[in-house]
Amino acid sequence: MIIDSHTHIEGLPGCPWLDPPEMILGLIDEADIDKAIVMTYVDAPGSFGEYDPLQYVQDAFEKYPDRLIGYARLNPLEGQKSKELLIDCINNRGFMGLKLHPYGYRALPESSSTLELMKVAADLGAPTLFHCGDEECTLPIQVARAAAAVPEAPVILGHMGGYFHVDAAIRLAKRIPNIYLETSAMPYPYKIQEAVDAIGPERVLFASDGPGCDPKLELFKVKLAKLGREKEKLVLGDNIIRILNKVKG
């Protein structure tokens, strides 16, 4: 089974990226990908009028239960409200993980509010997926500090450092055992091989960041890494299945 560990849907009126779930489904169908993990571009809770981003994701994975898996994208600066939303999402609504994008709400990953929300996710057995790239508040060293502070949390570095910080992401993942590296929107296939060699194939996850990036091209990037059949199988699906099987909801 191939699972895309990081994709987006969005239905917020006026948003420049209006991506219904059928868009990502069409793209993963073209790439022969079995399932996709979906999340919105906006952080909950927020002032979106009648639009509820978490409900939008829930409606999508309930409509397509065999194809879509939901992560709750939350703003940790909302404190207790975000904690309560995460608990409800995992325990009662079928969500399987937490997504954090620190550049959006401008807080360091090692901030106390972020660490507290990560601990809630960890208590629920759910992974925390960070946007990890080249922008402020998303650098690998910053996310790694958060991972080290919550060692019981599976922490996924989305984009494994982006364009300019991939080597740092690999080096830090080698030091911190609860870090996983995720391949989306990172343009160097040979770095996937380097990551597998450095930390083992069990801690590298395939993802596309679709529909912004084409899942077919992102999948081809993993193929170009020439990992071998067994390692590639882990990266393309078995690893994220193992992680999600620990979610307690």
Order of alpha helices (4+ residues) and beta strands (2+ residues): beta-alpha-beta-alpha-beta-alpha-beta-alpha-alpha-beta-alpha-beta-alpha-beta-alpha-beta-alpha-alpha-alpha
